[in-house]
Amino acid sequence: MLRVENVVVHYGEAVAVQGVSVNVEAGEFVCLLGPNGAGKTTLLNTICGLIRPTSGRISFMGDDIANHSASRIQQMGISQVPEGRKIFPSLTVLDNLKIGAYSVKDESTVKADLTRYKEMFPILDTRKKQKGGSLSGGEQQIVAIIRALMSRPKLILLDEPSLGLAPLIVKRIYEIIVDIHHQGTAILLVEQNARMALEFASRAYIFDAGELVISGACQELSASDEVKKAYLGE
């Protein structure tokens, strides 16, 4: 579904991503791990069109998307939940969700999805007129995830969904993520909580200083002494 081949990304003179190759198959759950500043978020932003790669190829469903606009990429079926959630604080919960569906032309589809998600997450209904900025961090994360789902993506990019949240809330967020995956949506996850990501994803890529250093099945990486020492603190 998604193929990233030898992608290089610069910020001015600095190399943020150096010759990285990653792929995600239809319906797969893949995670990107590594320390802060390793290039994980930069890669997600490059995939979704917010940053242009210096070189390399990015294809989605067989189409080269490296030079497409972010809106075009979203219309093709890739949605992102950015780091820090970034819901619109001055807009209501309902308006935040509707913005996620801006590319869906069928109003009946939007209404049906809103009804379905309100039934799954009653807070979306009870707080629908509340300003997004007044919600707790966990509530904002739920809104951000459902906002991304409103466009009915084939692939969802999740950037640090557990950041700044209490353990019980993190558990609930991951229940939602796993449910999304079980419903058939492919997931590419960036996560500082490596242990949790390895528990739920099927494959992982580990980055360091903009380069891919290790990749493989999560079960194998979890058992690796090298990974335990360098990334799991064991």
Contacts in CASP RR format, 6 or more apart in sequence:
PFRMAT RR
TARGET T0000
AUTHOR 0000-0000-0000
METHOD contacts of the structure
MODEL  1
MLRVENVVVHYGEAVAVQGVSVNVEAGEFVCLLGPNGAGKTTLLNTICGL
IRPTSGRISFMGDDIANHSASRIQQMGISQVPEGRKIFPSLTVLDNLKIG
AYSVKDESTVKADLTRYKEMFPILDTRKKQKGGSLSGGEQQIVAIIRALM
SRPKLILLDEPSLGLAPLIVKRIYEIIVDIHHQGTAILLVEQNARMALEF
ASRAYIFDAGELVISGACQELSASDEVKKAYLGE
1 24 0 8 1.000
1 25 0 8 1.000
1 26 0 8 1.000
1 27 0 8 1.000
1 28 0 8 1.000
1 60 0 8 1.000
1 61 0 8 1.000
1 154 0 8 1.000
1 155 0 8 1.000
1 186 0 8 1.000
2 22 0 8 1.000
2 23 0 8 1.000
2 24 0 8 1.000
2 47 0 8 1.000
2 58 0 8 1.000
2 59 0 8 1.000
2 60 0 8 1.000
2 78 0 8 1.000
2 155 0 8 1.000
2 186 0 8 1.000
2 188 0 8 1.000
3 22 0 8 1.000
3 23 0 8 1.000
3 57 0 8 1.000
3 58 0 8 1.000
3 59 0 8 1.000
3 60 0 8 1.000
3 62 0 8 1.000
4 20 0 8 1.000
4 21 0 8 1.000
4 22 0 8 1.000
4 23 0 8 1.000
4 43 0 8 1.000
4 47 0 8 1.000
4 57 0 8 1.000
4 58 0 8 1.000
5 21 0 8 1.000
5 56 0 8 1.000
5 57 0 8 1.000
5 58 0 8 1.000
5 59 0 8 1.000
6 19 0 8 1.000
6 20 0 8 1.000
6 21 0 8 1.000
6 55 0 8 1.000
6 56 0 8 1.000
6 57 0 8 1.000
7 17 0 8 1.000
7 19 0 8 1.000
7 20 0 8 1.000
7 21 0 8 1.000
7 43 0 8 1.000
7 46 0 8 1.000
7 53 0 8 1.000
7 55 0 8 1.000
7 56 0 8 1.000
7 57 0 8 1.000
7 58 0 8 1.000
8 15 0 8 1.000
8 17 0 8 1.000
8 18 0 8 1.000
8 19 0 8 1.000
8 20 0 8 1.000
8 53 0 8 1.000
8 54 0 8 1.000
8 55 0 8 1.000
8 56 0 8 1.000
9 15 0 8 1.000
9 16 0 8 1.000
9 17 0 8 1.000
9 42 0 8 1.000
9 43 0 8 1.000
9 46 0 8 1.000
9 51 0 8 1.000
9 53 0 8 1.000
9 54 0 8 1.000
10 16 0 8 1.000
10 54 0 8 1.000
11 42 0 8 1.000
15 210 0 8 1.000
16 39 0 8 1.000
16 42 0 8 1.000
16 210 0 8 1.000
17 39 0 8 1.000
17 42 0 8 1.000
17 43 0 8 1.000
17 46 0 8 1.000
17 53 0 8 1.000
17 210 0 8 1.000
18 209 0 8 1.000
18 210 0 8 1.000
18 211 0 8 1.000
19 56 0 8 1.000
19 211 0 8 1.000
19 212 0 8 1.000
20 43 0 8 1.000
20 207 0 8 1.000
20 210 0 8 1.000
20 211 0 8 1.000
20 212 0 8 1.000
21 212 0 8 1.000
22 30 0 8 1.000
22 32 0 8 1.000
22 43 0 8 1.000
22 188 0 8 1.000
22 205 0 8 1.000
22 212 0 8 1.000
24 30 0 8 1.000
24 155 0 8 1.000
24 186 0 8 1.000
24 188 0 8 1.000
25 186 0 8 1.000
26 154 0 8 1.000
26 186 0 8 1.000
27 181 0 8 1.000
27 184 0 8 1.000
27 185 0 8 1.000
27 186 0 8 1.000
27 187 0 8 1.000
28 186 0 8 1.000
28 187 0 8 1.000
28 202 0 8 1.000
28 203 0 8 1.000
29 181 0 8 1.000
29 186 0 8 1.000
29 187 0 8 1.000
29 189 0 8 1.000
29 200 0 8 1.000
29 201 0 8 1.000
29 202 0 8 1.000
29 203 0 8 1.000
30 186 0 8 1.000
30 187 0 8 1.000
30 188 0 8 1.000
30 189 0 8 1.000
30 201 0 8 1.000
30 202 0 8 1.000
30 203 0 8 1.000
30 204 0 8 1.000
30 205 0 8 1.000
31 188 0 8 1.000
31 189 0 8 1.000
31 190 0 8 1.000
31 191 0 8 1.000
31 197 0 8 1.000
31 198 0 8 1.000
31 201 0 8 1.000
31 203 0 8 1.000
31 204 0 8 1.000
31 205 0 8 1.000
31 218 0 8 1.000
32 40 0 8 1.000
32 43 0 8 1.000
32 44 0 8 1.000
32 188 0 8 1.000
32 189 0 8 1.000
32 190 0 8 1.000
32 191 0 8 1.000
32 204 0 8 1.000
32 205 0 8 1.000
32 206 0 8 1.000
32 207 0 8 1.000
33 40 0 8 1.000
33 191 0 8 1.000
33 194 0 8 1.000
33 197 0 8 1.000
33 198 0 8 1.000
33 204 0 8 1.000
33 205 0 8 1.000
33 206 0 8 1.000
33 207 0 8 1.000
33 231 0 8 1.000
34 40 0 8 1.000
34 192 0 8 1.000
34 194 0 8 1.000
34 206 0 8 1.000
34 207 0 8 1.000
34 208 0 8 1.000
34 231 0 8 1.000
35 208 0 8 1.000
36 192 0 8 1.000
37 209 0 8 1.000
37 210 0 8 1.000
38 207 0 8 1.000
38 208 0 8 1.000
38 209 0 8 1.000
38 210 0 8 1.000
39 207 0 8 1.000
39 210 0 8 1.000
40 159 0 8 1.000
40 190 0 8 1.000
40 207 0 8 1.000
41 83 0 8 1.000
41 159 0 8 1.000
41 160 0 8 1.000
41 190 0 8 1.000
42 51 0 8 1.000
42 210 0 8 1.000
43 207 0 8 1.000
44 80 0 8 1.000
44 157 0 8 1.000
44 159 0 8 1.000
44 188 0 8 1.000
44 190 0 8 1.000
45 51 0 8 1.000
45 80 0 8 1.000
46 52 0 8 1.000
46 53 0 8 1.000
46 58 0 8 1.000
47 58 0 8 1.000
47 65 0 8 1.000
47 73 0 8 1.000
47 78 0 8 1.000
47 157 0 8 1.000
47 188 0 8 1.000
48 70 0 8 1.000
48 73 0 8 1.000
48 74 0 8 1.000
48 78 0 8 1.000
48 80 0 8 1.000
48 157 0 8 1.000
49 65 0 8 1.000
49 68 0 8 1.000
49 69 0 8 1.000
49 70 0 8 1.000
49 73 0 8 1.000
50 70 0 8 1.000
52 66 0 8 1.000
52 67 0 8 1.000
53 66 0 8 1.000
56 66 0 8 1.000
57 64 0 8 1.000
57 66 0 8 1.000
58 64 0 8 1.000
58 65 0 8 1.000
58 66 0 8 1.000
59 65 0 8 1.000
60 73 0 8 1.000
60 76 0 8 1.000
60 77 0 8 1.000
60 78 0 8 1.000
60 155 0 8 1.000
61 76 0 8 1.000
61 154 0 8 1.000
63 76 0 8 1.000
65 72 0 8 1.000
65 73 0 8 1.000
65 76 0 8 1.000
68 76 0 8 1.000
71 103 0 8 1.000
74 103 0 8 1.000
74 151 0 8 1.000
74 153 0 8 1.000
75 103 0 8 1.000
75 151 0 8 1.000
77 151 0 8 1.000
77 152 0 8 1.000
77 153 0 8 1.000
77 154 0 8 1.000
77 155 0 8 1.000
78 153 0 8 1.000
78 154 0 8 1.000
78 155 0 8 1.000
78 156 0 8 1.000
78 157 0 8 1.000
79 100 0 8 1.000
79 148 0 8 1.000
79 149 0 8 1.000
79 151 0 8 1.000
79 153 0 8 1.000
79 155 0 8 1.000
79 156 0 8 1.000
79 157 0 8 1.000
80 148 0 8 1.000
80 156 0 8 1.000
80 157 0 8 1.000
80 158 0 8 1.000
80 159 0 8 1.000
81 141 0 8 1.000
81 144 0 8 1.000
81 145 0 8 1.000
81 147 0 8 1.000
81 148 0 8 1.000
81 156 0 8 1.000
81 157 0 8 1.000
81 158 0 8 1.000
81 159 0 8 1.000
81 161 0 8 1.000
82 144 0 8 1.000
82 159 0 8 1.000
83 159 0 8 1.000
83 160 0 8 1.000
83 163 0 8 1.000
83 190 0 8 1.000
84 144 0 8 1.000
84 159 0 8 1.000
84 160 0 8 1.000
84 163 0 8 1.000
85 137 0 8 1.000
85 140 0 8 1.000
85 141 0 8 1.000
85 143 0 8 1.000
85 144 0 8 1.000
86 144 0 8 1.000
87 96 0 8 1.000
87 132 0 8 1.000
87 133 0 8 1.000
87 135 0 8 1.000
87 140 0 8 1.000
87 143 0 8 1.000
87 144 0 8 1.000
87 147 0 8 1.000
88 95 0 8 1.000
88 96 0 8 1.000
88 99 0 8 1.000
88 132 0 8 1.000
89 131 0 8 1.000
89 132 0 8 1.000
89 133 0 8 1.000
89 134 0 8 1.000
90 131 0 8 1.000
90 132 0 8 1.000
90 133 0 8 1.000
91 99 0 8 1.000
91 131 0 8 1.000
91 132 0 8 1.000
92 128 0 8 1.000
92 129 0 8 1.000
92 130 0 8 1.000
92 131 0 8 1.000
92 132 0 8 1.000
93 124 0 8 1.000
93 127 0 8 1.000
93 128 0 8 1.000
93 129 0 8 1.000
93 130 0 8 1.000
93 132 0 8 1.000
93 135 0 8 1.000
93 143 0 8 1.000
94 114 0 8 1.000
94 124 0 8 1.000
94 128 0 8 1.000
94 129 0 8 1.000
96 132 0 8 1.000
96 143 0 8 1.000
96 147 0 8 1.000
97 114 0 8 1.000
97 117 0 8 1.000
97 124 0 8 1.000
97 143 0 8 1.000
97 146 0 8 1.000
97 147 0 8 1.000
97 150 0 8 1.000
98 110 0 8 1.000
98 114 0 8 1.000
98 150 0 8 1.000
99 147 0 8 1.000
100 147 0 8 1.000
100 148 0 8 1.000
100 150 0 8 1.000
100 151 0 8 1.000
101 110 0 8 1.000
101 113 0 8 1.000
101 150 0 8 1.000
101 151 0 8 1.000
102 151 0 8 1.000
103 151 0 8 1.000
104 110 0 8 1.000
104 150 0 8 1.000
104 151 0 8 1.000
104 152 0 8 1.000
109 152 0 8 1.000
110 150 0 8 1.000
113 149 0 8 1.000
113 150 0 8 1.000
113 152 0 8 1.000
114 124 0 8 1.000
114 150 0 8 1.000
117 124 0 8 1.000
117 146 0 8 1.000
117 149 0 8 1.000
117 150 0 8 1.000
118 124 0 8 1.000
118 125 0 8 1.000
118 128 0 8 1.000
121 142 0 8 1.000
121 146 0 8 1.000
123 139 0 8 1.000
123 142 0 8 1.000
124 142 0 8 1.000
124 143 0 8 1.000
124 146 0 8 1.000
127 135 0 8 1.000
127 139 0 8 1.000
132 140 0 8 1.000
132 143 0 8 1.000
133 140 0 8 1.000
135 143 0 8 1.000
137 164 0 8 1.000
137 165 0 8 1.000
137 169 0 8 1.000
138 165 0 8 1.000
138 169 0 8 1.000
138 172 0 8 1.000
138 173 0 8 1.000
141 161 0 8 1.000
141 165 0 8 1.000
141 169 0 8 1.000
141 173 0 8 1.000
142 173 0 8 1.000
142 176 0 8 1.000
145 158 0 8 1.000
145 161 0 8 1.000
145 173 0 8 1.000
145 176 0 8 1.000
145 177 0 8 1.000
145 180 0 8 1.000
148 156 0 8 1.000
149 156 0 8 1.000
149 180 0 8 1.000
149 185 0 8 1.000
153 185 0 8 1.000
154 185 0 8 1.000
154 186 0 8 1.000
155 185 0 8 1.000
155 186 0 8 1.000
155 187 0 8 1.000
155 188 0 8 1.000
156 180 0 8 1.000
156 185 0 8 1.000
156 186 0 8 1.000
156 187 0 8 1.000
156 188 0 8 1.000
157 188 0 8 1.000
157 190 0 8 1.000
158 177 0 8 1.000
158 187 0 8 1.000
158 188 0 8 1.000
158 189 0 8 1.000
158 190 0 8 1.000
158 191 0 8 1.000
159 190 0 8 1.000
160 190 0 8 1.000
160 191 0 8 1.000
160 192 0 8 1.000
161 173 0 8 1.000
161 174 0 8 1.000
161 177 0 8 1.000
161 189 0 8 1.000
161 191 0 8 1.000
162 170 0 8 1.000
162 173 0 8 1.000
162 174 0 8 1.000
162 191 0 8 1.000
162 192 0 8 1.000
162 193 0 8 1.000
162 196 0 8 1.000
163 192 0 8 1.000
165 173 0 8 1.000
170 193 0 8 1.000
170 196 0 8 1.000
174 196 0 8 1.000
174 200 0 8 1.000
177 187 0 8 1.000
177 189 0 8 1.000
177 200 0 8 1.000
178 200 0 8 1.000
180 187 0 8 1.000
181 187 0 8 1.000
181 200 0 8 1.000
187 201 0 8 1.000
189 197 0 8 1.000
189 201 0 8 1.000
191 197 0 8 1.000
194 231 0 8 1.000
194 232 0 8 1.000
195 222 0 8 1.000
195 232 0 8 1.000
197 204 0 8 1.000
197 218 0 8 1.000
198 204 0 8 1.000
198 218 0 8 1.000
198 221 0 8 1.000
198 222 0 8 1.000
199 218 0 8 1.000
199 222 0 8 1.000
201 218 0 8 1.000
202 217 0 8 1.000
202 218 0 8 1.000
203 215 0 8 1.000
203 216 0 8 1.000
203 217 0 8 1.000
203 218 0 8 1.000
204 215 0 8 1.000
204 216 0 8 1.000
204 217 0 8 1.000
204 218 0 8 1.000
204 221 0 8 1.000
205 212 0 8 1.000
205 214 0 8 1.000
205 215 0 8 1.000
205 216 0 8 1.000
206 212 0 8 1.000
206 213 0 8 1.000
206 214 0 8 1.000
206 215 0 8 1.000
206 221 0 8 1.000
206 227 0 8 1.000
206 231 0 8 1.000
207 213 0 8 1.000
214 221 0 8 1.000
214 224 0 8 1.000
214 226 0 8 1.000
214 227 0 8 1.000
221 227 0 8 1.000
222 228 0 8 1.000
222 232 0 8 1.000
228 234 0 8 1.000
END
